Amino acid sequence: MYNDTTNAAGSTILSTDCGDPADPPWEYAMAQYLHEMEEHGVSRDALRSMTQTLPAQLLGLEDAAE
């Protein structure tokens, strides 16, 4: 499901809403989130695109993501 949805969207950016002190630290939550996505068939290249490349492009930082 994840893979089909992100492929259909094409320009997906992944993030978490973990910032609440009651939640796990954001670094842990994001690592878990990415692990789950990979377990469901999303490639590392796609994850890199959704967490680094596309956000950098959105902010005008294309060179920083490479």
mmCIF file of the N, C-alpha and C atoms, coordinates in Angstrom:
data_MODEL
# 
_entry.id   MODEL 
# 
loop_
_atom_site.group_PDB 
_atom_site.id 
_atom_site.type_symbol 
_atom_site.label_atom_id 
_atom_site.label_alt_id 
_atom_site.label_comp_id 
_atom_site.label_asym_id 
_atom_site.label_entity_id 
_atom_site.label_seq_id 
_atom_site.pdbx_PDB_ins_code 
_atom_site.Cartn_x 
_atom_site.Cartn_y 
_atom_site.Cartn_z 
_atom_site.occupancy 
_atom_site.B_iso_or_equiv 
_atom_site.pdbx_formal_charge 
_atom_site.auth_seq_id 
_atom_site.auth_comp_id 
_atom_site.auth_asym_id 
_atom_site.auth_atom_id 
_atom_site.pdbx_PDB_model_num 
ATOM 1   N N  . MET A 1 1  ? 0.814  -1.187 0.000  1.00 0.00 ? 1  MET A N  1 
ATOM 2   C CA . MET A 1 1  ? 0.000  0.000  0.000  1.00 0.00 ? 1  MET A CA 1 
ATOM 3   C C  . MET A 1 1  ? 0.866  1.263  0.000  1.00 0.00 ? 1  MET A C  1 
ATOM 4   N N  . TYR A 1 2  ? 1.862  1.338  0.897  1.00 0.00 ? 2  TYR A N  1 
ATOM 5   C CA . TYR A 1 2  ? 2.721  2.522  0.953  1.00 0.00 ? 2  TYR A CA 1 
ATOM 6   C C  . TYR A 1 2  ? 3.364  2.775  -0.402 1.00 0.00 ? 2  TYR A C  1 
ATOM 7   N N  . ASN A 1 3  ? 3.934  1.721  -0.963 1.00 0.00 ? 3  ASN A N  1 
ATOM 8   C CA . ASN A 1 3  ? 4.658  1.856  -2.222 1.00 0.00 ? 3  ASN A CA 1 
ATOM 9   C C  . ASN A 1 3  ? 3.731  2.329  -3.336 1.00 0.00 ? 3  ASN A C  1 
ATOM 10  N N  . ASP A 1 4  ? 2.548  1.748  -3.434 1.00 0.00 ? 4  ASP A N  1 
ATOM 11  C CA . ASP A 1 4  ? 1.593  2.150  -4.463 1.00 0.00 ? 4  ASP A CA 1 
ATOM 12  C C  . ASP A 1 4  ? 1.195  3.612  -4.300 1.00 0.00 ? 4  ASP A C  1 
ATOM 13  N N  . THR A 1 5  ? 0.961  4.018  -3.072 1.00 0.00 ? 5  THR A N  1 
ATOM 14  C CA . THR A 1 5  ? 0.530  5.388  -2.803 1.00 0.00 ? 5  THR A CA 1 
ATOM 15  C C  . THR A 1 5  ? 1.621  6.393  -3.123 1.00 0.00 ? 5  THR A C  1 
ATOM 16  N N  . THR A 1 6  ? 2.847  6.133  -2.659 1.00 0.00 ? 6  THR A N  1 
ATOM 17  C CA . THR A 1 6  ? 3.933  7.083  -2.916 1.00 0.00 ? 6  THR A CA 1 
ATOM 18  C C  . THR A 1 6  ? 4.295  7.111  -4.390 1.00 0.00 ? 6  THR A C  1 
ATOM 19  N N  . ASN A 1 7  ? 4.226  5.976  -5.071 1.00 0.00 ? 7  ASN A N  1 
ATOM 20  C CA . ASN A 1 7  ? 4.500  5.960  -6.510 1.00 0.00 ? 7  ASN A CA 1 
ATOM 21  C C  . ASN A 1 7  ? 3.431  6.726  -7.281 1.00 0.00 ? 7  ASN A C  1 
ATOM 22  N N  . ALA A 1 8  ? 2.191  6.594  -6.865 1.00 0.00 ? 8  ALA A N  1 
ATOM 23  C CA . ALA A 1 8  ? 1.106  7.297  -7.540 1.00 0.00 ? 8  ALA A CA 1 
ATOM 24  C C  . ALA A 1 8  ? 1.233  8.804  -7.348 1.00 0.00 ? 8  ALA A C  1 
ATOM 25  N N  . ALA A 1 9  ? 1.648  9.223  -6.158 1.00 0.00 ? 9  ALA A N  1 
ATOM 26  C CA . ALA A 1 9  ? 1.785  10.652 -5.870 1.00 0.00 ? 9  ALA A CA 1 
ATOM 27  C C  . ALA A 1 9  ? 2.977  11.242 -6.610 1.00 0.00 ? 9  ALA A C  1 
ATOM 28  N N  . GLY A 1 10 ? 4.080  10.495 -6.677 1.00 0.00 ? 10 GLY A N  1 
ATOM 29  C CA . GLY A 1 10 ? 5.242  10.940 -7.432 1.00 0.00 ? 10 GLY A CA 1 
ATOM 30  C C  . GLY A 1 10 ? 6.155  11.910 -6.716 1.00 0.00 ? 10 GLY A C  1 
ATOM 31  N N  . SER A 1 11 ? 5.618  12.899 -6.057 1.00 0.00 ? 11 SER A N  1 
ATOM 32  C CA . SER A 1 11 ? 6.424  13.914 -5.377 1.00 0.00 ? 11 SER A CA 1 
ATOM 33  C C  . SER A 1 11 ? 6.055  13.959 -3.901 1.00 0.00 ? 11 SER A C  1 
ATOM 34  N N  . THR A 1 12 ? 6.296  12.878 -3.218 1.00 0.00 ? 12 THR A N  1 
ATOM 35  C CA . THR A 1 12 ? 5.924  12.750 -1.816 1.00 0.00 ? 12 THR A CA 1 
ATOM 36  C C  . THR A 1 12 ? 7.081  13.159 -0.919 1.00 0.00 ? 12 THR A C  1 
ATOM 37  N N  . ILE A 1 13 ? 6.781  13.915 0.128  1.00 0.00 ? 13 ILE A N  1 
ATOM 38  C CA . ILE A 1 13 ? 7.762  14.269 1.149  1.00 0.00 ? 13 ILE A CA 1 
ATOM 39  C C  . ILE A 1 13 ? 7.320  13.608 2.442  1.00 0.00 ? 13 ILE A C  1 
ATOM 40  N N  . LEU A 1 14 ? 8.249  12.896 3.080  1.00 0.00 ? 14 LEU A N  1 
ATOM 41  C CA . LEU A 1 14 ? 7.941  12.230 4.340  1.00 0.00 ? 14 LEU A CA 1 
ATOM 42  C C  . LEU A 1 14 ? 8.411  13.072 5.514  1.00 0.00 ? 14 LEU A C  1 
ATOM 43  N N  . SER A 1 15 ? 7.601  13.111 6.554  1.00 0.00 ? 15 SER A N  1 
ATOM 44  C CA . SER A 1 15 ? 7.966  13.770 7.801  1.00 0.00 ? 15 SER A CA 1 
ATOM 45  C C  . SER A 1 15 ? 7.168  13.103 8.915  1.00 0.00 ? 15 SER A C  1 
ATOM 46  N N  . THR A 1 16 ? 7.440  13.499 10.141 1.00 0.00 ? 16 THR A N  1 
ATOM 47  C CA . THR A 1 16 ? 6.648  13.014 11.266 1.00 0.00 ? 16 THR A CA 1 
ATOM 48  C C  . THR A 1 16 ? 6.099  14.218 12.014 1.00 0.00 ? 16 THR A C  1 
ATOM 49  N N  . ASP A 1 17 ? 5.151  13.976 12.877 1.00 0.00 ? 17 ASP A N  1 
ATOM 50  C CA . ASP A 1 17 ? 4.632  15.045 13.727 1.00 0.00 ? 17 ASP A CA 1 
ATOM 51  C C  . ASP A 1 17 ? 5.089  14.839 15.174 1.00 0.00 ? 17 ASP A C  1 
ATOM 52  N N  . CYS A 1 18 ? 6.193  14.142 15.342 1.00 0.00 ? 18 CYS A N  1 
ATOM 53  C CA . CYS A 1 18 ? 6.717  13.871 16.683 1.00 0.00 ? 18 CYS A CA 1 
ATOM 54  C C  . CYS A 1 18 ? 7.492  15.080 17.191 1.00 0.00 ? 18 CYS A C  1 
ATOM 55  N N  . GLY A 1 19 ? 6.884  15.821 18.025 1.00 0.00 ? 19 GLY A N  1 
ATOM 56  C CA . GLY A 1 19 ? 7.513  16.961 18.654 1.00 0.00 ? 19 GLY A CA 1 
ATOM 57  C C  . GLY A 1 19 ? 6.957  17.134 20.051 1.00 0.00 ? 19 GLY A C  1 
ATOM 58  N N  . ASP A 1 20 ? 5.942  16.355 20.353 1.00 0.00 ? 20 ASP A N  1 
ATOM 59  C CA . ASP A 1 20 ? 5.310  16.390 21.663 1.00 0.00 ? 20 ASP A CA 1 
ATOM 60  C C  . ASP A 1 20 ? 6.192  15.654 22.660 1.00 0.00 ? 20 ASP A C  1 
ATOM 61  N N  . PRO A 1 21 ? 6.423  16.229 23.839 1.00 0.00 ? 21 PRO A N  1 
ATOM 62  C CA . PRO A 1 21 ? 7.260  15.551 24.839 1.00 0.00 ? 21 PRO A CA 1 
ATOM 63  C C  . PRO A 1 21 ? 6.758  14.152 25.217 1.00 0.00 ? 21 PRO A C  1 
ATOM 64  N N  . ALA A 1 22 ? 5.469  13.886 25.016 1.00 0.00 ? 22 ALA A N  1 
ATOM 65  C CA . ALA A 1 22 ? 4.924  12.566 25.337 1.00 0.00 ? 22 ALA A CA 1 
ATOM 66  C C  . ALA A 1 22 ? 5.264  11.530 24.266 1.00 0.00 ? 22 ALA A C  1 
ATOM 67  N N  . ASP A 1 23 ? 5.667  11.995 23.088 1.00 0.00 ? 23 ASP A N  1 
ATOM 68  C CA . ASP A 1 23 ? 6.036  11.099 21.992 1.00 0.00 ? 23 ASP A CA 1 
ATOM 69  C C  . ASP A 1 23 ? 7.503  10.710 22.110 1.00 0.00 ? 23 ASP A C  1 
ATOM 70  N N  . PRO A 1 24 ? 7.898  9.643  21.397 1.00 0.00 ? 24 PRO A N  1 
ATOM 71  C CA . PRO A 1 24 ? 9.329  9.323  21.336 1.00 0.00 ? 24 PRO A CA 1 
ATOM 72  C C  . PRO A 1 24 ? 10.082 10.478 20.679 1.00 0.00 ? 24 PRO A C  1 
ATOM 73  N N  . PRO A 1 25 ? 11.388 10.607 20.938 1.00 0.00 ? 25 PRO A N  1 
ATOM 74  C CA . PRO A 1 25 ? 12.177 11.646 20.272 1.00 0.00 ? 25 PRO A CA 1 
ATOM 75  C C  . PRO A 1 25 ? 12.018 11.536 18.753 1.00 0.00 ? 25 PRO A C  1 
ATOM 76  N N  . TRP A 1 26 ? 12.029 12.680 18.067 1.00 0.00 ? 26 TRP A N  1 
ATOM 77  C CA . TRP A 1 26 ? 11.749 12.681 16.627 1.00 0.00 ? 26 TRP A CA 1 
ATOM 78  C C  . TRP A 1 26 ? 12.732 11.823 15.852 1.00 0.00 ? 26 TRP A C  1 
ATOM 79  N N  . GLU A 1 27 ? 14.000 11.774 16.298 1.00 0.00 ? 27 GLU A N  1 
ATOM 80  C CA . GLU A 1 27 ? 14.992 10.984 15.569 1.00 0.00 ? 27 GLU A CA 1 
ATOM 81  C C  . GLU A 1 27 ? 14.623 9.499  15.591 1.00 0.00 ? 27 GLU A C  1 
ATOM 82  N N  . TYR A 1 28 ? 14.180 9.035  16.754 1.00 0.00 ? 28 TYR A N  1 
ATOM 83  C CA . TYR A 1 28 ? 13.771 7.638  16.899 1.00 0.00 ? 28 TYR A CA 1 
ATOM 84  C C  . TYR A 1 28 ? 12.510 7.375  16.075 1.00 0.00 ? 28 TYR A C  1 
ATOM 85  N N  . ALA A 1 29 ? 11.545 8.275  16.174 1.00 0.00 ? 29 ALA A N  1 
ATOM 86  C CA . ALA A 1 29 ? 10.282 8.099  15.457 1.00 0.00 ? 29 ALA A CA 1 
ATOM 87  C C  . ALA A 1 29 ? 10.512 8.071  13.946 1.00 0.00 ? 29 ALA A C  1 
ATOM 88  N N  . MET A 1 30 ? 11.359 8.960  13.447 1.00 0.00 ? 30 MET A N  1 
ATOM 89  C CA . MET A 1 30 ? 11.625 8.998  12.005 1.00 0.00 ? 30 MET A CA 1 
ATOM 90  C C  . MET A 1 30 ? 12.346 7.733  11.561 1.00 0.00 ? 30 MET A C  1 
ATOM 91  N N  . ALA A 1 31 ? 13.309 7.275  12.354 1.00 0.00 ? 31 ALA A N  1 
ATOM 92  C CA . ALA A 1 31 ? 14.024 6.037  12.018 1.00 0.00 ? 31 ALA A CA 1 
ATOM 93  C C  . ALA A 1 31 ? 13.055 4.856  11.957 1.00 0.00 ? 31 ALA A C  1 
ATOM 94  N N  . GLN A 1 32 ? 12.151 4.772  12.918 1.00 0.00 ? 32 GLN A N  1 
ATOM 95  C CA . GLN A 1 32 ? 11.153 3.699  12.930 1.00 0.00 ? 32 GLN A CA 1 
ATOM 96  C C  . GLN A 1 32 ? 10.229 3.803  11.716 1.00 0.00 ? 32 GLN A C  1 
ATOM 97  N N  . TYR A 1 33 ? 9.814  5.014  11.419 1.00 0.00 ? 33 TYR A N  1 
ATOM 98  C CA . TYR A 1 33 ? 8.932  5.273  10.276 1.00 0.00 ? 33 TYR A CA 1 
ATOM 99  C C  . TYR A 1 33 ? 9.595  4.816  8.975  1.00 0.00 ? 33 TYR A C  1 
ATOM 100 N N  . LEU A 1 34 ? 10.851 5.193  8.778  1.00 0.00 ? 34 LEU A N  1 
ATOM 101 C CA . LEU A 1 34 ? 11.569 4.806  7.564  1.00 0.00 ? 34 LEU A CA 1 
ATOM 102 C C  . LEU A 1 34 ? 11.778 3.299  7.499  1.00 0.00 ? 34 LEU A C  1 
ATOM 103 N N  . HIS A 1 35 ? 12.052 2.688  8.643  1.00 0.00 ? 35 HIS A N  1 
ATOM 104 C CA . HIS A 1 35 ? 12.209 1.232  8.696  1.00 0.00 ? 35 HIS A CA 1 
ATOM 105 C C  . HIS A 1 35 ? 10.910 0.547  8.264  1.00 0.00 ? 35 HIS A C  1 
ATOM 106 N N  . GLU A 1 36 ? 9.790  1.016  8.777  1.00 0.00 ? 36 GLU A N  1 
ATOM 107 C CA . GLU A 1 36 ? 8.490  0.435  8.408  1.00 0.00 ? 36 GLU A CA 1 
ATOM 108 C C  . GLU A 1 36 ? 8.216  0.612  6.915  1.00 0.00 ? 36 GLU A C  1 
ATOM 109 N N  . MET A 1 37 ? 8.546  1.771  6.391  1.00 0.00 ? 37 MET A N  1 
ATOM 110 C CA . MET A 1 37 ? 8.340  2.003  4.961  1.00 0.00 ? 37 MET A CA 1 
ATOM 111 C C  . MET A 1 37 ? 9.179  1.028  4.134  1.00 0.00 ? 37 MET A C  1 
ATOM 112 N N  . GLU A 1 38 ? 10.436 0.835  4.545  1.00 0.00 ? 38 GLU A N  1 
ATOM 113 C CA . GLU A 1 38 ? 11.314 -0.097 3.827  1.00 0.00 ? 38 GLU A CA 1 
ATOM 114 C C  . GLU A 1 38 ? 10.790 -1.530 3.943  1.00 0.00 ? 38 GLU A C  1 
ATOM 115 N N  . GLU A 1 39 ? 10.297 -1.894 5.113  1.00 0.00 ? 39 GLU A N  1 
ATOM 116 C CA . GLU A 1 39 ? 9.723  -3.228 5.316  1.00 0.00 ? 39 GLU A CA 1 
ATOM 117 C C  . GLU A 1 39 ? 8.511  -3.462 4.415  1.00 0.00 ? 39 GLU A C  1 
ATOM 118 N N  . HIS A 1 40 ? 7.830  -2.396 4.024  1.00 0.00 ? 40 HIS A N  1 
ATOM 119 C CA . HIS A 1 40 ? 6.656  -2.506 3.160  1.00 0.00 ? 40 HIS A CA 1 
ATOM 120 C C  . HIS A 1 40 ? 6.993  -2.275 1.687  1.00 0.00 ? 40 HIS A C  1 
ATOM 121 N N  . GLY A 1 41 ? 8.284  -2.365 1.346  1.00 0.00 ? 41 GLY A N  1 
ATOM 122 C CA . GLY A 1 41 ? 8.669  -2.373 -0.056 1.00 0.00 ? 41 GLY A CA 1 
ATOM 123 C C  . GLY A 1 41 ? 9.112  -1.057 -0.660 1.00 0.00 ? 41 GLY A C  1 
ATOM 124 N N  . VAL A 1 42 ? 9.214  -0.003 0.139  1.00 0.00 ? 42 VAL A N  1 
ATOM 125 C CA . VAL A 1 42 ? 9.687  1.272  -0.398 1.00 0.00 ? 42 VAL A CA 1 
ATOM 126 C C  . VAL A 1 42 ? 11.214 1.214  -0.442 1.00 0.00 ? 42 VAL A C  1 
ATOM 127 N N  . SER A 1 43 ? 11.795 1.499  -1.589 1.00 0.00 ? 43 SER A N  1 
ATOM 128 C CA . SER A 1 43 ? 13.245 1.391  -1.756 1.00 0.00 ? 43 SER A CA 1 
ATOM 129 C C  . SER A 1 43 ? 13.977 2.496  -0.998 1.00 0.00 ? 43 SER A C  1 
ATOM 130 N N  . ARG A 1 44 ? 15.248 2.239  -0.712 1.00 0.00 ? 44 ARG A N  1 
ATOM 131 C CA . ARG A 1 44 ? 16.080 3.256  -0.052 1.00 0.00 ? 44 ARG A CA 1 
ATOM 132 C C  . ARG A 1 44 ? 16.230 4.491  -0.932 1.00 0.00 ? 44 ARG A C  1 
ATOM 133 N N  . ASP A 1 45 ? 16.318 4.288  -2.232 1.00 0.00 ? 45 ASP A N  1 
ATOM 134 C CA . ASP A 1 45 ? 16.406 5.437  -3.143 1.00 0.00 ? 45 ASP A CA 1 
ATOM 135 C C  . ASP A 1 45 ? 15.151 6.301  -3.055 1.00 0.00 ? 45 ASP A C  1 
ATOM 136 N N  . ALA A 1 46 ? 13.994 5.658  -3.001 1.00 0.00 ? 46 ALA A N  1 
ATOM 137 C CA . ALA A 1 46 ? 12.740 6.407  -2.877 1.00 0.00 ? 46 ALA A CA 1 
ATOM 138 C C  . ALA A 1 46 ? 12.678 7.126  -1.535 1.00 0.00 ? 46 ALA A C  1 
ATOM 139 N N  . LEU A 1 47 ? 13.124 6.453  -0.470 1.00 0.00 ? 47 LEU A N  1 
ATOM 140 C CA . LEU A 1 47 ? 13.128 7.089  0.851  1.00 0.00 ? 47 LEU A CA 1 
ATOM 141 C C  . LEU A 1 47 ? 14.065 8.292  0.871  1.00 0.00 ? 47 LEU A C  1 
ATOM 142 N N  . ARG A 1 48 ? 15.231 8.157  0.250  1.00 0.00 ? 48 ARG A N  1 
ATOM 143 C CA . ARG A 1 48 ? 16.172 9.287  0.179  1.00 0.00 ? 48 ARG A CA 1 
ATOM 144 C C  . ARG A 1 48 ? 15.530 10.455 -0.574 1.00 0.00 ? 48 ARG A C  1 
ATOM 145 N N  . SER A 1 49 ? 14.857 10.140 -1.658 1.00 0.00 ? 49 SER A N  1 
ATOM 146 C CA . SER A 1 49 ? 14.188 11.183 -2.428 1.00 0.00 ? 49 SER A CA 1 
ATOM 147 C C  . SER A 1 49 ? 13.133 11.895 -1.584 1.00 0.00 ? 49 SER A C  1 
ATOM 148 N N  . MET A 1 50 ? 12.332 11.124 -0.842 1.00 0.00 ? 50 MET A N  1 
ATOM 149 C CA . MET A 1 50 ? 11.233 11.699 -0.068 1.00 0.00 ? 50 MET A CA 1 
ATOM 150 C C  . MET A 1 50 ? 11.682 12.414 1.202  1.00 0.00 ? 50 MET A C  1 
ATOM 151 N N  . THR A 1 51 ? 12.876 12.097 1.708  1.00 0.00 ? 51 THR A N  1 
ATOM 152 C CA . THR A 1 51 ? 13.327 12.713 2.959  1.00 0.00 ? 51 THR A CA 1 
ATOM 153 C C  . THR A 1 51 ? 14.452 13.720 2.772  1.00 0.00 ? 51 THR A C  1 
ATOM 154 N N  . GLN A 1 52 ? 15.125 13.684 1.620  1.00 0.00 ? 52 GLN A N  1 
ATOM 155 C CA . GLN A 1 52 ? 16.258 14.586 1.411  1.00 0.00 ? 52 GLN A CA 1 
ATOM 156 C C  . GLN A 1 52 ? 16.136 15.383 0.115  1.00 0.00 ? 52 GLN A C  1 
ATOM 157 N N  . THR A 1 53 ? 16.069 14.686 -1.008 1.00 0.00 ? 53 THR A N  1 
ATOM 158 C CA . THR A 1 53 ? 16.117 15.355 -2.305 1.00 0.00 ? 53 THR A CA 1 
ATOM 159 C C  . THR A 1 53 ? 14.937 16.297 -2.526 1.00 0.00 ? 53 THR A C  1 
ATOM 160 N N  . LEU A 1 54 ? 13.712 15.790 -2.407 1.00 0.00 ? 54 LEU A N  1 
ATOM 161 C CA . LEU A 1 54 ? 12.535 16.627 -2.658 1.00 0.00 ? 54 LEU A CA 1 
ATOM 162 C C  . LEU A 1 54 ? 12.402 17.777 -1.659 1.00 0.00 ? 54 LEU A C  1 
ATOM 163 N N  . PRO A 1 55 ? 12.607 17.550 -0.347 1.00 0.00 ? 55 PRO A N  1 
ATOM 164 C CA . PRO A 1 55 ? 12.552 18.694 0.571  1.00 0.00 ? 55 PRO A CA 1 
ATOM 165 C C  . PRO A 1 55 ? 13.611 19.754 0.243  1.00 0.00 ? 55 PRO A C  1 
ATOM 166 N N  . ALA A 1 56 ? 14.817 19.328 -0.128 1.00 0.00 ? 56 ALA A N  1 
ATOM 167 C CA . ALA A 1 56 ? 15.872 20.284 -0.486 1.00 0.00 ? 56 ALA A CA 1 
ATOM 168 C C  . ALA A 1 56 ? 15.466 21.090 -1.718 1.00 0.00 ? 56 ALA A C  1 
ATOM 169 N N  . GLN A 1 57 ? 14.875 20.431 -2.706 1.00 0.00 ? 57 GLN A N  1 
ATOM 170 C CA . GLN A 1 57 ? 14.420 21.140 -3.907 1.00 0.00 ? 57 GLN A CA 1 
ATOM 171 C C  . GLN A 1 57 ? 13.344 22.152 -3.551 1.00 0.00 ? 57 GLN A C  1 
ATOM 172 N N  . LEU A 1 58 ? 12.422 21.758 -2.692 1.00 0.00 ? 58 LEU A N  1 
ATOM 173 C CA . LEU A 1 58 ? 11.343 22.648 -2.277 1.00 0.00 ? 58 LEU A CA 1 
ATOM 174 C C  . LEU A 1 58 ? 11.887 23.913 -1.620 1.00 0.00 ? 58 LEU A C  1 
ATOM 175 N N  . LEU A 1 59 ? 12.978 23.766 -0.880 1.00 0.00 ? 59 LEU A N  1 
ATOM 176 C CA . LEU A 1 59 ? 13.593 24.899 -0.187 1.00 0.00 ? 59 LEU A CA 1 
ATOM 177 C C  . LEU A 1 59 ? 14.657 25.608 -1.018 1.00 0.00 ? 59 LEU A C  1 
ATOM 178 N N  . GLY A 1 60 ? 14.864 25.154 -2.247 1.00 0.00 ? 60 GLY A N  1 
ATOM 179 C CA . GLY A 1 60 ? 15.872 25.763 -3.105 1.00 0.00 ? 60 GLY A CA 1 
ATOM 180 C C  . GLY A 1 60 ? 17.287 25.380 -2.722 1.00 0.00 ? 60 GLY A C  1 
ATOM 181 N N  . LEU A 1 61 ? 17.450 24.210 -2.117 1.00 0.00 ? 61 LEU A N  1 
ATOM 182 C CA . LEU A 1 61 ? 18.755 23.734 -1.656 1.00 0.00 ? 61 LEU A CA 1 
ATOM 183 C C  . LEU A 1 61 ? 19.175 22.480 -2.405 1.00 0.00 ? 61 LEU A C  1 
ATOM 184 N N  . GLU A 1 62 ? 18.933 22.403 -3.691 1.00 0.00 ? 62 GLU A N  1 
ATOM 185 C CA . GLU A 1 62 ? 19.189 21.188 -4.461 1.00 0.00 ? 62 GLU A CA 1 
ATOM 186 C C  . GLU A 1 62 ? 20.587 20.633 -4.243 1.00 0.00 ? 62 GLU A C  1 
ATOM 187 N N  . ASP A 1 63 ? 21.606 21.490 -4.216 1.00 0.00 ? 63 ASP A N  1 
ATOM 188 C CA . ASP A 1 63 ? 22.981 21.025 -4.070 1.00 0.00 ? 63 ASP A CA 1 
ATOM 189 C C  . ASP A 1 63 ? 23.245 20.424 -2.696 1.00 0.00 ? 63 ASP A C  1 
ATOM 190 N N  . ALA A 1 64 ? 22.534 20.865 -1.675 1.00 0.00 ? 64 ALA A N  1 
ATOM 191 C CA . ALA A 1 64 ? 22.767 20.394 -0.310 1.00 0.00 ? 64 ALA A CA 1 
ATOM 192 C C  . ALA A 1 64 ? 22.323 18.954 -0.114 1.00 0.00 ? 64 ALA A C  1 
ATOM 193 N N  . ALA A 1 65 ? 21.396 18.463 -0.926 1.00 0.00 ? 65 ALA A N  1 
ATOM 194 C CA . ALA A 1 65 ? 20.852 17.119 -0.747 1.00 0.00 ? 65 ALA A CA 1 
ATOM 195 C C  . ALA A 1 65 ? 21.735 16.045 -1.348 1.00 0.00 ? 65 ALA A C  1 
ATOM 196 N N  . GLU A 1 66 ? 22.758 16.413 -2.068 1.00 0.00 ? 66 GLU A N  1 
ATOM 197 C CA . GLU A 1 66 ? 23.577 15.407 -2.751 1.00 0.00 ? 66 GLU A CA 1 
ATOM 198 C C  . GLU A 1 66 ? 24.828 15.097 -2.014 1.00 0.00 ? 66 GLU A C  1 
# 
